[in-house]
Amino acid sequence: MAERLNATAGALLGLLRAGPRSGYDLVAEADTVIGGFWTITRSQVYRELTDLAQRGLIERGETGPRDRQPFQITPPGRAAFRDWVNTTPEPENLRIPLLLRLTFAEEIEPDELRQTLANHRAIHALRLKDYRKLDLELTAGGVPPEQRVTLAYGIAYESAVLEWFDHLPEPLTGNRLL
């Protein structure tokens, strides 16, 4: 039995299904396509590309402009991707630095805490705005709802986070609404 793919390798193979990409292109595409819910670092991308090539799941192309080397998925890579994507996903593992720090909020200077909360709320508001704009563009472009489910999750998530921010206790925020 072939060695199982980890999530990063599976994601890279999934992105390569659309055609050859360099490591640089994969980092950028991963940030755009899955960055809202899955983080892949540049070092992970290059480490996984090396491993996937050694396993015969992708092949290296000729080096092009700016020393970019494209990779493309092989038939065994497509089969490995299908096997991976059809397995049960692992449980979520949330890591939210803001919540970690809020666990110890009594030690955070009040002005710093208020500013941090306001900054984070603004980030989530911008994400929601961007997700809603993208959803309108995809809807207008004829992309069906079943192909926009991760975007719908992002919209629901950001809406819920903003709702949470708007109901934080006044002593944390310094005002009724952020």
C-alpha positions as CSV (number, residue, x, y, z in Angstrom):
1,M,0.0,0.0,0.0
2,A,1.3,3.5,-0.9
3,E,2.3,5.9,1.8
4,R,-0.7,8.1,2.7
5,L,-0.6,11.8,1.9
6,N,-0.6,14.4,4.5
7,A,-3.0,17.3,4.2
8,T,-0.4,19.7,2.7
9,A,0.6,17.2,0.0
10,G,-3.1,16.5,-0.8
11,A,-3.8,20.2,-1.1
12,L,-0.8,20.7,-3.4
13,L,-1.9,17.8,-5.6
14,G,-5.4,19.2,-5.7
15,L,-4.1,22.6,-6.9
16,L,-1.9,20.9,-9.5
17,R,-4.9,19.3,-11.1
18,A,-5.6,22.6,-12.9
19,G,-2.2,22.4,-14.6
20,P,1.5,22.9,-14.1
21,R,2.6,25.3,-11.4
22,S,5.9,26.4,-9.9
23,G,6.4,26.3,-6.1
24,Y,6.1,30.1,-6.1
25,D,2.7,29.9,-7.9
26,L,1.5,27.2,-5.6
27,V,2.2,29.3,-2.5
28,A,0.3,32.2,-4.0
29,E,-2.6,30.0,-5.2
30,A,-2.8,28.2,-1.9
31,D,-3.1,31.5,-0.1
32,T,-5.9,32.6,-2.4
33,V,-7.9,29.4,-2.7
34,I,-7.5,27.8,0.7
35,G,-5.8,30.4,2.8
36,G,-8.9,31.4,4.6
37,F,-9.1,28.0,6.3
38,W,-5.8,26.2,5.7
39,T,-2.3,27.6,6.0
40,I,0.6,26.3,4.0
41,T,4.1,27.9,4.4
42,R,6.6,28.4,1.6
43,S,8.9,25.9,3.3
44,Q,6.2,23.3,3.5
45,V,5.4,23.7,-0.2
46,Y,9.0,23.1,-1.3
47,R,9.5,20.2,1.1
48,E,6.3,18.5,-0.1
49,L,7.1,19.1,-3.8
50,T,10.4,17.4,-3.3
51,D,8.8,14.5,-1.6
52,L,5.9,14.2,-4.1
53,A,8.4,14.2,-7.0
54,Q,10.5,11.5,-5.3
55,R,7.3,9.4,-4.9
56,G,6.5,9.9,-8.6
57,L,3.2,11.7,-7.9
58,I,4.4,14.9,-9.7
59,E,7.1,15.5,-12.2
60,R,9.4,18.5,-12.6
61,G,9.3,20.5,-15.8
62,E,12.0,22.6,-17.4
63,T,13.1,25.6,-15.5
64,G,11.6,28.8,-16.9
65,P,11.8,32.5,-16.4
66,R,13.1,33.7,-13.0
67,D,14.3,30.2,-12.4
68,R,10.8,28.9,-11.8
69,Q,10.4,25.2,-12.2
70,P,6.9,24.0,-12.9
71,F,5.5,20.8,-11.5
72,Q,2.7,18.8,-12.9
73,I,0.7,16.0,-11.4
74,T,1.2,12.5,-12.8
75,P,-1.5,9.7,-13.2
76,P,-0.3,8.1,-10.0
77,G,-0.5,11.5,-8.4
78,R,-4.1,11.9,-9.5
79,A,-4.9,8.5,-8.1
80,A,-3.2,9.4,-4.8
81,F,-5.1,12.6,-4.7
82,R,-8.4,10.8,-5.2
83,D,-7.6,8.4,-2.5
84,W,-6.6,11.2,-0.1
85,V,-9.6,13.4,-0.8
86,N,-12.0,10.4,-0.3
87,T,-10.7,9.6,3.2
88,T,-12.4,11.0,6.3
89,P,-10.8,14.3,7.3
90,E,-9.1,14.7,10.6
91,P,-10.9,16.6,13.4
92,E,-10.4,20.4,13.4
93,N,-7.6,21.8,15.4
94,L,-8.3,25.4,16.1
95,R,-5.4,27.7,16.8
96,I,-6.5,31.3,17.4
97,P,-3.8,33.4,18.9
98,L,-6.3,36.1,19.9
99,L,-8.3,33.6,22.0
100,L,-5.2,32.3,23.6
101,R,-4.2,35.8,24.7
102,L,-7.8,36.6,25.9
103,T,-7.5,33.6,28.2
104,F,-5.1,35.8,30.1
105,A,-6.9,39.1,29.5
106,E,-6.5,40.3,33.0
107,E,-2.8,40.7,32.4
108,I,-3.2,42.8,29.2
109,E,-3.1,46.6,29.5
110,P,-6.7,47.9,28.9
111,D,-5.7,50.2,26.1
112,E,-3.7,47.5,24.4
113,L,-6.6,45.1,24.7
114,R,-9.1,47.5,23.3
115,Q,-6.8,48.3,20.3
116,T,-6.1,44.6,19.7
117,L,-9.8,43.7,19.7
118,A,-10.6,46.7,17.4
119,N,-7.8,45.7,15.0
120,H,-8.9,42.0,14.9
121,R,-12.6,43.0,14.4
122,A,-11.6,45.2,11.4
123,I,-9.6,42.3,9.9
124,H,-12.7,40.0,10.1
125,A,-15.0,42.7,8.7
126,L,-12.7,43.1,5.7
127,R,-12.6,39.4,5.1
128,L,-16.4,39.2,5.2
129,K,-16.6,42.1,2.7
130,D,-14.1,40.4,0.4
131,Y,-15.9,37.0,0.7
132,R,-19.2,38.5,-0.1
133,K,-17.8,40.4,-3.1
134,L,-16.2,37.1,-4.4
135,D,-19.5,35.3,-3.8
136,L,-21.4,37.8,-5.9
137,E,-18.8,37.6,-8.7
138,L,-18.9,33.8,-8.7
139,T,-22.7,33.7,-8.6
140,A,-22.8,36.2,-11.6
141,G,-20.3,34.0,-13.4
142,G,-22.5,31.0,-13.1
143,V,-20.5,29.1,-10.5
144,P,-23.1,26.8,-8.7
145,P,-23.6,26.8,-4.9
146,E,-22.1,23.4,-4.5
147,Q,-18.8,24.8,-5.9
148,R,-18.9,27.7,-3.4
149,V,-19.4,25.8,-0.2
150,T,-16.0,26.7,1.3
151,L,-16.7,30.4,0.5
152,A,-20.2,30.0,2.1
153,Y,-18.4,28.6,5.2
154,G,-16.0,31.6,5.2
155,I,-19.0,34.0,5.0
156,A,-20.8,32.2,7.9
157,Y,-17.6,32.0,10.0
158,E,-16.7,35.7,9.6
159,S,-20.3,36.7,10.3
160,A,-20.3,34.6,13.5
161,V,-16.9,36.1,14.6
162,L,-18.2,39.6,14.0
163,E,-21.3,38.8,16.0
164,W,-19.0,37.5,18.8
165,F,-16.9,40.7,18.7
166,D,-20.1,42.8,18.9
167,H,-21.2,41.0,22.1
168,L,-17.9,41.2,24.0
169,P,-18.3,42.6,27.5
170,E,-18.0,46.4,27.7
171,P,-15.1,46.2,30.2
172,L,-13.0,44.5,27.5
173,T,-13.8,46.8,24.6
174,G,-14.4,50.1,26.4
175,N,-17.5,50.8,24.4
176,R,-20.8,49.1,23.6
177,L,-20.0,48.2,20.0
178,L,-16.6,47.9,18.4
